[in-house]
Amino acid sequence: MTQITKIETLDHSLDYGGVDVIINDTRKTHFGTGDERGEVHASFNSCRSYALYNKEDPEESMQRATRLGHEQVWITLECGVISNSPAPILNLGDLVEYEGNVYTIVPEPNNNFGLKLMK
């Protein structure tokens, strides 16, 4: 059985509602060094959590994103994470539950990460 890591936004008043995570990235860097990136600090974000942070209607925010062809959930790379609790450590290909849906973490161009909705 595949393990699913649950990612929860507990406090919508902090960090635009994002949830800090660490993703182990074993892809080779594109700088020609051949080194692996290792741990990458990132956060899970969504239209819903950002709207709640800004005291806006989350449904309206999600509908607007859909209408404009934008993603409703995404991963943002960060230069560092400062937190009073440890961030979950994830890997490419891991399954995560975020805001009621299950996603897999996928590689994207330019050494970024994406979320693919699992059906």
C-alpha angles and dihedrals in degrees: 000000000000116000118234119204113214114221113196133185102218101172119034091188094073134069096352088295092295124146118223118231138164117228121199105224116192095174115120115254118249092230093090095246095111090223121138117239096227117188115016120194112224143149135225112232137176143184088246097054092043091051092050090049090053093043091245130136107276094204092054090048092052092046091050091051091050092047091051093045095247127144116259094209129029146160118245119201115227134194091229146343124234111187141147090225129051116263118235113258113226137177135215107276095027118138116235132183111219126170093345098311132095118232136175120224108242134184117253133189121290093028093294129137131233139189119237115199112234116215 
